[in-house]
Structure formats: C-alpha cells, structure tokens
Amino acid sequence: MRRITGIHAVGFSPEGKRLATAGSSGESVKLWNLETRQEVATLNAPGFAFGKVEFSPDGNSILVTSFHDSLSMWRVPSWEEIRAAED
C-alpha cells in the first residue's frame, strides 16, 4: 500500500501571526511564526492521518481531526515558552 505524504491541513491563529500545518510525512503538527517565517514547534502525533486543523477562538489550543473522525487537541506554547526553549 502506498503511503500519502505531505501537508494535508492548515489553520491560521485568530490573531493571524501563527500557522499550524499537519501532514502524514512527519506525523506531526508544525507551528509556524508568520512574521519570521520560521517553524517554532512540532507537536508529534504518530499514526495520525490529519483531516483538519483549527485554532481555538482564543488561540491557545489547536484541534486536529483525522480522516477517520478521531480528534486530538494540543495547548499551543506561548511565545515566551517558545523563546525559552530556543535559548
């Protein structure tokens, strides 16, 4: 069976400064800073086939649905947490 890889879903944060992308190639959700165009976090989800990615209205969580109707939810790291992890 051939495995499909690549980005399957994208979602913009409510303030428009972050982008979440989801795909099967890395079985992860990647969080991007749109101002710097840099990846700032990777949220692993082994075995998950992504269908849709959405930020919560307050921008503090990411909800991901699969092609098989299962759900995953992550708390989005704050900018301060991301900066601390980079140091």
Z-matrix of the N, CA and C atoms (Angstrom, degrees):
N
C 1 1.451
C 2 1.530 1 109.30
N 3 1.312 2 116.84 1 131.50
C 4 1.460 3 122.32 2 180.00
C 5 1.521 4 109.72 3 -81.14
N 6 1.306 5 115.89 4 132.94
C 7 1.463 6 121.46 5 179.65
C 8 1.523 7 109.51 6 -94.12
N 9 1.326 8 116.57 7 130.62
C 10 1.464 9 121.75 8 178.75
C 11 1.522 10 107.96 9 -86.60
N 12 1.325 11 116.66 10 129.77
C 13 1.454 12 120.65 11 179.48
C 14 1.521 13 110.27 12 -122.58
N 15 1.311 14 115.41 13 166.23
C 16 1.456 15 120.78 14 178.30
C 17 1.513 16 111.40 15 119.68
N 18 1.314 17 116.22 16 -173.75
C 19 1.467 18 121.50 17 179.42
C 20 1.517 19 108.68 18 -83.52
N 21 1.321 20 115.17 19 129.27
C 22 1.461 21 121.52 20 -178.55
C 23 1.524 22 112.71 21 -109.55
N 24 1.336 23 116.94 22 -20.53
C 25 1.465 24 119.17 23 -176.13
C 26 1.521 25 109.84 24 -154.24
N 27 1.332 26 115.99 25 148.95
C 28 1.461 27 122.17 26 175.41
C 29 1.525 28 108.93 27 -136.83
N 30 1.312 29 115.50 28 152.05
C 31 1.460 30 120.88 29 176.24
C 32 1.514 31 110.02 30 -148.92
N 33 1.330 32 116.45 31 137.65
C 34 1.462 33 122.47 32 178.39
C 35 1.524 34 109.72 33 -98.39
N 36 1.337 35 116.03 34 142.79
C 37 1.457 36 120.80 35 176.14
C 38 1.519 37 109.35 36 -69.76
N 39 1.341 38 117.43 37 157.14
C 40 1.472 39 120.26 38 -178.38
C 41 1.530 40 113.95 39 -58.16
N 42 1.340 41 117.72 40 -33.74
C 43 1.465 42 119.11 41 -179.21
C 44 1.524 43 111.96 42 -85.07
N 45 1.346 44 117.24 43 -5.22
C 46 1.451 45 121.58 44 175.97
C 47 1.517 46 115.61 45 77.10
N 48 1.345 47 117.79 46 15.28
C 49 1.456 48 120.20 47 -178.22
C 50 1.524 49 113.42 48 -103.89
N 51 1.338 50 116.78 49 -9.59
C 52 1.464 51 120.63 50 -179.24
C 53 1.515 52 109.87 51 -129.71
N 54 1.319 53 114.63 52 152.88
C 55 1.454 54 122.69 53 177.22
C 56 1.518 55 107.33 54 -131.43
N 57 1.318 56 116.70 55 136.33
C 58 1.464 57 121.69 56 173.24
C 59 1.518 58 107.64 57 -111.84
N 60 1.334 59 116.54 58 131.27
C 61 1.459 60 121.53 59 176.66
C 62 1.521 61 107.87 60 -121.24
N 63 1.318 62 116.08 61 144.22
C 64 1.460 63 120.65 62 -179.96
C 65 1.513 64 109.23 63 -133.10
N 66 1.320 65 114.80 64 137.96
C 67 1.450 66 119.24 65 178.97
C 68 1.508 67 112.01 66 -157.95
N 69 1.308 68 115.52 67 163.99
C 70 1.457 69 119.87 68 -176.17
C 71 1.517 70 113.55 69 -85.13
N 72 1.326 71 117.77 70 -18.34
C 73 1.459 72 118.57 71 -175.55
C 74 1.527 73 111.59 72 -61.61
N 75 1.312 74 117.98 73 -38.05
C 76 1.453 75 121.34 74 177.98
C 77 1.506 76 112.36 75 -110.20
N 78 1.329 77 116.83 76 0.56
C 79 1.466 78 122.84 77 -176.35
C 80 1.525 79 110.10 78 45.31
N 81 1.327 80 114.51 79 53.37
C 82 1.452 81 119.74 80 -177.82
C 83 1.519 82 110.67 81 -152.33
N 84 1.346 83 113.84 82 163.68
C 85 1.455 84 121.78 83 170.31
C 86 1.517 85 105.77 84 -106.31
N 87 1.310 86 116.52 85 129.18
C 88 1.463 87 120.74 86 178.34
C 89 1.518 88 108.92 87 -108.32
N 90 1.311 89 114.94 88 136.75
C 91 1.458 90 122.44 89 179.50
C 92 1.519 91 107.94 90 -106.52
N 93 1.337 92 116.06 91 129.63
C 94 1.465 93 122.49 92 -175.39
C 95 1.525 94 110.76 93 -119.82
N 96 1.321 95 116.25 94 142.78
C 97 1.457 96 123.01 95 171.29
C 98 1.524 97 105.91 96 -90.87
N 99 1.328 98 117.31 97 114.16
C 100 1.461 99 120.43 98 -175.85
C 101 1.529 100 113.09 99 -72.10
N 102 1.338 101 117.08 100 -25.06
C 103 1.462 102 118.84 101 179.08
C 104 1.525 103 111.93 102 -70.91
N 105 1.347 104 116.57 103 -38.65
C 106 1.467 105 120.51 104 -178.79
C 107 1.532 106 112.31 105 -99.16
N 108 1.337 107 116.40 106 -11.31
C 109 1.472 108 123.03 107 -177.07
C 110 1.525 109 111.73 108 60.70
N 111 1.333 110 115.65 109 32.51
C 112 1.459 111 121.83 110 -179.14
C 113 1.522 112 110.85 111 -112.57
N 114 1.329 113 115.70 112 144.26
C 115 1.462 114 120.52 113 171.47
C 116 1.523 115 107.56 114 -72.80
N 117 1.337 116 117.87 115 131.64
C 118 1.458 117 120.14 116 -176.86
C 119 1.528 118 113.32 117 -116.39
N 120 1.330 119 118.34 118 -14.47
C 121 1.466 120 119.84 119 178.93
C 122 1.523 121 109.72 120 -161.93
N 123 1.332 122 115.12 121 150.32
C 124 1.456 123 122.02 122 173.25
C 125 1.515 124 108.11 123 -125.64
N 126 1.318 125 116.22 124 126.63
C 127 1.462 126 123.19 125 179.52
C 128 1.527 127 107.05 126 -109.39
N 129 1.320 128 117.18 127 110.58
C 130 1.465 129 121.32 128 -174.57
C 131 1.517 130 112.55 129 -77.44
N 132 1.335 131 114.64 130 141.36
C 133 1.467 132 121.92 131 178.49
C 134 1.525 133 108.63 132 -146.53
N 135 1.339 134 117.97 133 71.82
C 136 1.466 135 120.38 134 -176.79
C 137 1.525 136 112.17 135 -58.37
N 138 1.316 137 115.57 136 134.22
C 139 1.456 138 121.13 137 176.13
C 140 1.514 139 115.16 138 78.22
N 141 1.310 140 117.84 139 6.67
C 142 1.460 141 121.86 140 -176.18
C 143 1.523 142 109.62 141 -95.02
N 144 1.317 143 117.84 142 129.05
C 145 1.467 144 122.94 143 176.83
C 146 1.519 145 108.32 144 -102.06
N 147 1.317 146 117.62 145 107.15
C 148 1.455 147 122.66 146 -170.68
C 149 1.521 148 113.35 147 -75.81
N 150 1.327 149 115.34 148 139.88
C 151 1.449 150 121.12 149 176.34
C 152 1.515 151 112.45 150 -117.42
N 153 1.351 152 117.04 151 -39.69
C 154 1.462 153 121.20 152 -175.63
C 155 1.527 154 109.23 153 -153.27
N 156 1.339 155 116.55 154 143.50
C 157 1.464 156 122.94 155 177.67
C 158 1.514 157 108.25 156 -125.77
N 159 1.334 158 116.73 157 131.42
C 160 1.467 159 120.89 158 177.23
C 161 1.517 160 110.32 159 -140.90
N 162 1.328 161 116.05 160 141.86
C 163 1.465 162 121.17 161 169.44
C 164 1.523 163 108.06 162 -84.09
N 165 1.325 164 116.43 163 150.10
C 166 1.461 165 120.15 164 172.11
C 167 1.523 166 108.07 165 -68.37
N 168 1.332 167 118.32 166 160.54
C 169 1.471 168 120.46 167 -178.94
C 170 1.532 169 113.58 168 -56.95
N 171 1.358 170 117.79 169 -30.56
C 172 1.465 171 119.70 170 178.60
C 173 1.531 172 112.54 171 -86.73
N 174 1.351 173 117.61 172 -4.38
C 175 1.451 174 122.10 173 177.97
C 176 1.514 175 115.03 174 77.80
N 177 1.337 176 118.40 175 5.68
C 178 1.459 177 122.22 176 -175.54
C 179 1.522 178 114.61 177 -91.96
N 180 1.321 179 117.57 178 -8.39
C 181 1.458 180 121.46 179 -179.16
C 182 1.518 181 110.18 180 -139.52
N 183 1.335 182 115.20 181 155.18
C 184 1.456 183 121.84 182 173.61
C 185 1.527 184 107.13 183 -119.93
N 186 1.316 185 116.09 184 128.69
C 187 1.460 186 122.56 185 176.71
C 188 1.521 187 107.28 186 -108.50
N 189 1.332 188 115.85 187 129.28
C 190 1.457 189 121.83 188 -178.86
C 191 1.518 190 108.56 189 -124.15
N 192 1.317 191 116.04 190 130.09
C 193 1.462 192 120.63 191 174.73
C 194 1.524 193 108.36 192 -108.29
N 195 1.325 194 115.14 193 150.92
C 196 1.455 195 120.15 194 179.31
C 197 1.514 196 109.72 195 -100.15
N 198 1.320 197 115.33 196 170.78
C 199 1.458 198 120.63 197 174.99
C 200 1.531 199 110.89 198 -67.22
N 201 1.341 200 116.02 199 -15.46
C 202 1.463 201 121.23 200 -178.45
C 203 1.526 202 111.82 201 -104.95
N 204 1.334 203 116.98 202 18.98
C 205 1.468 204 124.30 203 176.19
C 206 1.524 205 115.14 204 66.95
N 207 1.324 206 119.37 205 21.78
C 208 1.454 207 119.74 206 171.32
C 209 1.527 208 108.55 207 -93.13
N 210 1.318 209 116.58 208 158.93
C 211 1.463 210 122.25 209 -175.67
C 212 1.518 211 110.68 210 -121.87
N 213 1.310 212 116.44 211 146.56
C 214 1.462 213 123.10 212 169.11
C 215 1.513 214 107.00 213 -134.93
N 216 1.333 215 115.14 214 150.12
C 217 1.461 216 119.98 215 -179.32
C 218 1.527 217 108.49 216 -140.12
N 219 1.325 218 115.96 217 136.06
C 220 1.451 219 121.87 218 177.40
C 221 1.523 220 109.24 219 -126.19
N 222 1.318 221 114.99 220 147.11
C 223 1.458 222 120.30 221 169.46
C 224 1.515 223 106.04 222 -80.14
N 225 1.307 224 116.85 223 132.95
C 226 1.466 225 121.83 224 -179.25
C 227 1.528 226 108.42 225 -80.40
N 228 1.345 227 117.34 226 128.61
C 229 1.465 228 118.79 227 176.88
C 230 1.527 229 111.06 228 -62.03
N 231 1.318 230 115.97 229 141.18
C 232 1.470 231 119.79 230 177.10
C 233 1.520 232 108.91 231 -71.98
N 234 1.337 233 116.63 232 163.91
C 235 1.459 234 120.82 233 177.54
C 236 1.530 235 109.66 234 -59.80
N 237 1.335 236 117.50 235 -36.63
C 238 1.466 237 120.90 236 179.51
C 239 1.523 238 110.52 237 -65.22
N 240 1.333 239 118.40 238 -41.26
C 241 1.463 240 121.56 239 178.46
C 242 1.533 241 110.33 240 -65.19
N 243 1.314 242 116.89 241 -40.07
C 244 1.468 243 120.35 242 179.08
C 245 1.522 244 110.14 243 -64.48
N 246 1.335 245 118.15 244 -44.70
C 247 1.468 246 121.29 245 179.44
C 248 1.522 247 110.82 246 -62.72
N 249 1.335 248 117.40 247 -41.99
C 250 1.474 249 121.43 248 179.77
C 251 1.532 250 111.11 249 -63.00
N 252 1.319 251 117.25 250 -37.44
C 253 1.470 252 121.20 251 -179.94
C 254 1.518 253 111.39 252 -70.67
N 255 1.328 254 117.07 253 -27.35
C 256 1.469 255 121.05 254 -179.66
C 257 1.523 256 112.16 255 -78.36
N 258 1.333 257 117.60 256 -22.59
C 259 1.485 258 121.39 257 -178.75
C 260 1.513 259 111.99 258 -76.05
